[in-house]
């Protein structure tokens, strides 16, 4: 197969990826978008195997077979509630693949790689290894294999800065001395350690931003690999993933009213001690607890309902029960809507994915800006596991760690029913003012069991 034909197929594959990403904008077309993107990658792999420069491609076929088998197993066994850590791991796998290709290319051309190649190899090593190790830490935090709290230690920032400067120094030195095997090894080791030390101080609730950022980094790693091999499809797809990841990171940070620098180095919530909005240790609020029967009575008499999902919904796997409750109330003439905060859950779009899995109609899902004006006109808001994204302190308390963060205006609803397992605070480590409001009904317990009790009570 000629290079011209290969380039044409690569161009078609790139166009299919772009079309597939466009389709991912809506849950109604997301499945088709996935299929188009998968077809694009399949075409790219096939045409690469037919490249006349590849004499023996049995190793690639073995890799394709193993990777496909692993993908099928993951697709069948990984639950929707486990998707955040799955995405974190996939970001790591993609990045380390690019880094390993760069390492292989370095030693293949050692000790006389070209100046352009050594630059691309170094960039691949830095981005790939640091993203891989950082993604592993993100996975461990999300999987609760380690604490999700920010892990701090003395001289943290100076040590990170020292490692970063050392990496830059070795990277400048290596192109002038490509035979320096030690410099290349140090770049990889320091990048691997830096990826860990950068993510350790980030709390679990900031993982949506970290996942989006690592997704962008993995795209950049692919882009660099594309330049290394002059491969158009890798350059185009890497650029798409890198840029879209950056855009998503910006959206996540905007939803939290924080910068990427603040997320990476701010270390919000460094301990488990609840705090008041003035930063002092807090006593537990005297919230008023209501029974399931009380909440059922309110739901039976409402004419409009807004469901506000949070990570507690995912943890309890209550999405199907919530959809059933929504369907039941709609049959009784109740208007049902779902309010989605940009950073609700533990990955970008986490709540959208969960509700889509439960076949909640997409027109019922509203972004924060679309729904905020509706709360004051609504009879009941049902908050399931959400915490900081509905905390009025973000608007009322300038000394609060979350002050200025855009939130859902749940407190303006006539009645707010909050489902929580306990009074544990959110990532900011402060109590939620919403729980103390006169129009708030706190119902404690497992969200899935509670919602099923709601369904049973309304039917009876």
C-alpha positions in Angstrom: 0.0 0.0 0.0 1.4 3.4 -1.0 2.0 6.2 1.4 -0.5 8.3 -0.5 -3.3 5.8 0.1 -2.3 5.4 3.7 -2.5 9.2 4.2 -6.0 9.3 2.6 -7.2 6.6 5.0 -5.7 8.4 7.9 -7.5 11.5 6.9 -10.8 9.6 6.7 -10.1 8.2 10.1 -9.4 11.6 11.5 -12.7 12.9 10.0 -14.6 10.0 11.6 -13.1 10.8 15.0 -14.1 14.5 14.7 -17.6 13.4 13.6 -17.7 10.9 16.5 -16.7 13.5 19.1 -19.4 15.8 17.7 -22.0 13.0 18.2 -20.9 12.7 21.9 -22.4 16.1 22.6 -25.8 14.5 23.2 -26.8 11.2 25.0 -29.2 10.6 22.1 -26.3 10.3 19.6 -23.5 9.3 22.0 -23.7 5.6 21.1 -23.3 6.4 17.4 -20.4 8.7 18.2 -18.6 5.9 20.0 -19.2 3.6 17.0 -17.8 6.2 14.5 -14.7 6.8 16.7 -14.2 3.1 17.1 -14.5 2.6 13.4 -12.0 5.4 12.8 -9.4 3.8 15.1 -10.0 0.3 13.5 -9.4 1.8 10.0 -6.2 3.4 11.2 -4.9 0.2 12.7 -5.7 -1.9 9.6 -4.1 0.5 7.2 -1.0 0.7 9.4 -0.7 -3.1 9.3 -0.8 -2.9 5.5 2.0 -0.4 5.4 4.9 -1.9 3.4 7.4 -0.6 5.9 6.0 -3.1 8.5 7.6 -6.4 7.6 6.5 -8.4 10.6 3.3 -7.3 12.2 2.3 -10.4 14.2 3.3 -8.7 17.4 0.8 -5.9 16.6 -1.9 -8.4 16.0 -1.2 -10.1 19.3 -1.4 -6.8 21.0 -4.7 -6.0 19.3 -6.1 -9.4 20.4 -5.0 -9.0 24.0 -6.2 -5.4 24.2 -9.6 -6.3 22.6 -10.1 -9.1 25.1 -9.3 -6.8 28.1 -11.6 -4.1 26.7 -14.5 -6.6 26.4 -13.9 -7.8 30.0 -13.9 -4.2 31.3 -17.0 -3.3 29.3 -18.9 -6.2 30.7 -17.7 -6.1 34.3 -17.0 -2.4 35.2 -20.0 -0.8 36.8 -21.2 2.7 35.9 -20.3 3.8 39.5 -16.7 2.7 38.8 -16.3 4.7 35.6 -14.3 7.6 37.2 -11.5 5.3 38.3 -11.8 3.5 35.0 -11.3 6.7 33.0 -8.3 7.6 35.3 -6.7 4.3 34.5 -7.3 4.6 30.8 -5.7 8.0 30.8 -2.7 6.4 32.4 -2.5 3.5 30.0 -2.6 5.8 27.0 0.1 8.0 28.4 2.5 5.2 29.4 2.0 3.7 25.9 3.3 7.0 24.3 6.2 7.1 26.9 7.2 3.5 26.2 7.2 4.2 22.4 9.5 7.2 23.0 11.8 5.1 25.2 12.0 2.4 22.6 12.8 4.9 19.9 15.5 6.5 22.0 17.4 3.2 22.4 16.7 2.2 18.8 18.5 5.3 17.6 21.0 5.5 20.5 23.6 7.0 20.5 22.9 9.3 17.5 19.2 10.3 17.4 18.4 13.4 15.4 17.8 16.7 17.2 14.1 16.7 16.3 13.7 13.0 17.4 15.4 13.6 20.7 13.1 16.6 21.4 10.0 14.6 20.7 11.3 11.6 22.7 12.0 13.8 25.8 8.5 15.5 25.6 6.9 12.0 25.3 8.8 10.8 28.3 7.9 13.8 30.5 4.2 14.0 29.6 3.7 10.2 29.4 5.4 9.1 32.6 4.1 11.9 34.7 0.5 11.4 33.5 0.8 7.7 34.1 1.9 7.9 37.7 -0.5 10.8 38.4 -3.4 8.7 36.9 -2.5 5.8 39.1 -2.7 8.0 42.2 -6.1 9.4 41.0 -7.3 5.8 40.5 -6.2 4.8 44.0 -8.0 7.8 45.5 -11.2 7.2 43.6 -11.1 3.5 44.3 -10.5 4.3 48.0 -7.3 2.2 48.0 -5.8 5.3 49.7 -7.3 8.3 51.4 -9.1 10.7 49.2 -8.0 13.6 51.3 -5.2 16.0 50.3 -1.9 14.5 51.4 0.6 17.2 52.4 4.1 17.1 53.6 6.9 19.6 54.5 8.7 21.4 51.6 6.2 19.9 49.2 6.2 22.8 46.7 10.0 23.5 46.8 10.6 19.8 46.2 8.2 19.7 43.2 9.8 22.9 41.9 13.3 21.3 42.3 12.3 18.2 40.4 10.7 20.2 37.7 13.8 22.4 37.2 16.0 19.2 37.2 13.8 17.7 34.4 14.1 20.9 32.4 17.9 20.9 33.0 18.3 17.3 31.8 16.0 18.0 28.9 18.1 20.9 27.7 21.3 19.0 28.2 20.2 15.8 26.4 19.9 17.2 22.8 23.5 18.4 23.0 24.7 15.1 24.5 22.3 12.4 23.1 24.7 9.7 24.2 23.9 10.6 27.9 21.9 7.6 28.9 21.9 8.8 32.5 20.2 12.0 31.6 17.4 10.2 29.8 16.9 7.8 32.7 16.7 10.7 35.2 14.1 12.5 33.0 11.9 9.4 33.2 12.4 8.8 36.9 11.9 12.4 37.9 8.8 12.7 35.7 7.3 9.5 37.2 7.9 10.8 40.8 6.6 14.3 39.9 3.3 12.9 38.6 2.8 11.3 42.0 3.7 14.3 44.1 1.5 16.6 42.0 -1.7 14.5 42.6 -1.2 13.5 46.2 -2.1 16.9 47.5 -5.4 17.0 45.5 -8.6 15.9 47.3 -10.9 13.3 45.9 -13.6 15.8 45.1 -11.3 17.6 42.8 -10.8 14.5 40.7 -13.1 15.7 37.9 -10.6 18.4 37.1 -7.6 16.0 37.5 -9.3 13.5 35.2 -10.0 16.1 32.5 -6.4 17.5 32.8 -4.9 14.0 32.5 -7.1 13.3 29.5 -5.6 16.4 27.9 -2.1 15.3 28.8 -2.7 11.8 27.3 -3.8 13.5 24.1 -0.6 15.6 24.1 1.5 12.5 24.6 -0.2 10.9 21.5 0.4 14.2 19.6 4.1 14.1 20.4 4.3 10.4 19.3 2.7 11.4 16.0 5.4 14.0 15.4 8.1 11.5 16.3 6.9 9.1 13.6 5.4 11.7 11.2 2.1 10.0 11.6 -0.8 12.3 10.6 -3.6 10.4 12.3 -1.8 10.4 15.7 -1.1 14.2 15.3 -4.7 15.0 14.5 -6.3 12.7 17.1 -3.8 13.7 19.7 -4.5 17.4 19.0 -8.3 16.8 19.3 -8.0 14.9 22.6 -5.5 17.4 24.0 -7.5 20.5 23.1 -10.9 19.0 24.2 -9.4 17.9 27.5 -8.1 21.5 28.1 -11.5 22.9 27.3 -13.2 20.4 29.6 -10.7 21.3 32.4 -11.6 25.0 31.9 -15.3 24.1 32.2 -14.8 22.1 35.3 -12.7 24.9 36.9 -15.3 27.5 36.0 -18.0 25.3 37.6 -16.0 25.5 40.8 -14.9 29.1 40.4 -11.3 28.0 40.8 -8.2 28.1 38.6 -6.3 25.0 37.6 -3.4 26.3 39.7 -5.7 26.5 42.7 -6.9 22.9 42.2 -3.4 21.6 41.7 -1.8 23.5 44.6 -4.6 24.8 46.7 -5.0 21.7 48.9 -8.6 22.3 49.9 -9.8 20.0 52.7 -6.6 18.8 54.2 -8.1 17.0 57.2 -11.4 15.4 58.4 -12.3 18.1 60.9 -15.5 19.8 60.0 -15.1 23.6 59.7 -17.5 26.5 60.0 -17.6 29.1 57.3 -15.1 31.3 59.3 -12.5 28.5 59.3 -13.0 27.5 62.9 -13.6 23.9 64.1 -17.3 23.3 63.9 -19.8 21.5 66.1 -22.4 19.4 64.4 -25.4 21.4 63.3 -28.7 20.8 65.0 -30.5 19.7 61.8 -34.0 18.5 62.0 -34.4 14.9 60.9 -37.7 13.7 59.2 -39.0 10.2 58.6 -39.5 8.6 55.3 -43.3 8.8 55.8 -43.0 12.6 56.2 -41.1 12.9 52.9 -43.7 10.6 51.2 -46.5 12.9 52.2 -44.7 15.9 50.7 -44.0 14.1 47.5 -47.6 12.9 47.2 -48.8 16.5 47.4 -46.3 18.2 45.1 -46.9 19.4 41.6 -43.3 20.0 40.5 -40.0 18.3 41.5 -36.4 18.9 40.7 -34.0 16.0 41.5 -30.4 17.1 42.3 -28.0 14.2 42.1 -24.5 14.0 43.7 -21.9 11.4 44.3 -24.2 9.8 47.0 -26.4 8.8 44.1 -23.6 7.0 42.4 -22.3 5.4 45.7 -25.8 4.0 46.5 -26.4 3.0 42.8 -29.8 4.6 43.2 -30.1 5.9 39.6 -32.7 3.3 38.5 -34.8 3.8 41.6 -34.7 7.6 41.0 -35.9 7.1 37.5 -38.7 4.8 38.7 -39.7 7.5 41.2 -39.7 10.1 38.6 -41.9 8.0 36.2 -44.3 7.3 39.0 -44.7 11.0 39.9 -45.1 11.9 36.3 -48.0 9.5 36.0 -49.6 11.5 38.8 -49.2 14.7 36.9 -46.0 16.0 38.6 -43.4 17.9 36.5 -40.0 16.2 37.0 -36.7 17.7 36.1 -33.0 16.9 37.0 -30.5 19.6 37.8 -26.9 18.8 36.9 -24.0 20.7 38.4 -20.9 20.7 36.2 -18.7 19.1 39.0 -21.3 16.8 40.6 -19.8 13.4 41.0 -16.2 12.3 40.5 -15.6 12.8 36.8 -16.9 15.2 34.1 -20.4 14.3 33.2 -20.7 11.6 35.9 -24.3 12.3 36.7 -25.3 12.5 33.1 -23.8 9.1 32.5 -25.5 7.5 35.5 -28.9 9.0 34.6 -28.5 8.0 31.0 -27.8 4.5 32.1 -31.1 4.5 33.9 -32.9 5.8 30.7 -33.8 9.1 32.2 -35.1 11.2 29.2 -32.4 13.6 28.2 -34.9 16.6 27.8 -35.4 16.3 31.6 -31.7 16.9 32.3 -30.8 20.6 32.8 -27.5 22.3 33.3 -27.0 24.7 36.3 -27.5 27.9 34.3 -30.7 26.5 32.7 -32.4 25.3 35.9 -31.4 27.8 38.6 -34.3 30.1 37.7 -36.8 27.2 38.2 -36.1 26.4 41.8 -38.1 29.3 43.3 -41.1 28.1 41.2 -40.8 24.5 42.3 -42.6 22.7 45.1 -39.9 20.2 46.0 -36.2 19.6 45.4 -34.9 16.1 46.1 -31.1 16.4 46.9 -29.5 12.9 46.7 -25.9 12.9 48.0 -25.0 16.4 46.8 -23.2 18.6 49.3 -21.0 21.6 48.4 -22.7 22.2 45.1 -25.9 23.1 47.0 -24.3 24.9 49.9 -25.6 28.5 50.3 -22.3 29.4 52.0 -20.9 29.7 48.5 -23.0 32.9 48.1 -23.5 34.1 51.7 -20.1 33.6 53.5 -17.1 35.5 52.1 -14.8 33.6 54.5 -16.0 30.2 53.2 -13.5 28.0 51.3 -16.2 27.6 48.6 -17.3 31.3 48.4 -17.8 32.4 44.9 -18.4 28.8 43.6 -21.5 28.7 41.4 -24.1 26.5 43.1 -27.6 25.2 42.4 -30.1 27.5 44.0 -31.9 24.6 45.8 -32.6 26.7 49.0 -35.2 28.8 47.1 -37.4 25.8 46.6 -40.6 25.6 48.8 -39.5 22.3 50.3 -36.1 20.6 50.1 -35.7 16.9 50.8 -32.1 15.9 51.4 -31.1 12.3 51.3 -27.8 11.6 53.1 -26.2 8.6 54.7 -24.6 10.8 57.4 -23.6 14.3 58.3 -20.1 14.0 56.9 -19.1 17.2 55.1 -18.1 17.6 51.5 -14.6 18.2 50.1 -14.4 21.7 51.6 -14.7 20.3 55.1 -17.5 22.7 56.2 -21.1 22.2 57.2 -23.8 22.8 54.7 -26.0 25.8 55.6 -28.8 24.2 53.5 -29.3 21.5 56.1 -30.2 24.1 58.8 -32.9 25.9 56.7 -36.5 25.8 57.8 -37.6 24.4 54.5 -35.2 21.5 54.5 -36.2 18.0 55.4 -33.2 15.7 56.3 -33.8 12.0 55.6 -30.9 9.8 56.6 -30.1 6.3 55.2 -29.0 4.6 52.1 -30.3 6.6 49.1 -31.4 3.5 47.1 -33.4 2.0 50.0 -34.9 5.3 50.8 -36.0 6.1 47.3 -37.5 2.6 47.0 -39.4 3.3 50.2 -40.7 6.5 48.6 -41.9 4.5 45.6 -43.6 1.9 47.8 -45.3 4.5 49.9 -46.6 6.6 47.0 -48.0 3.4 45.3 -49.8 2.4 48.5 
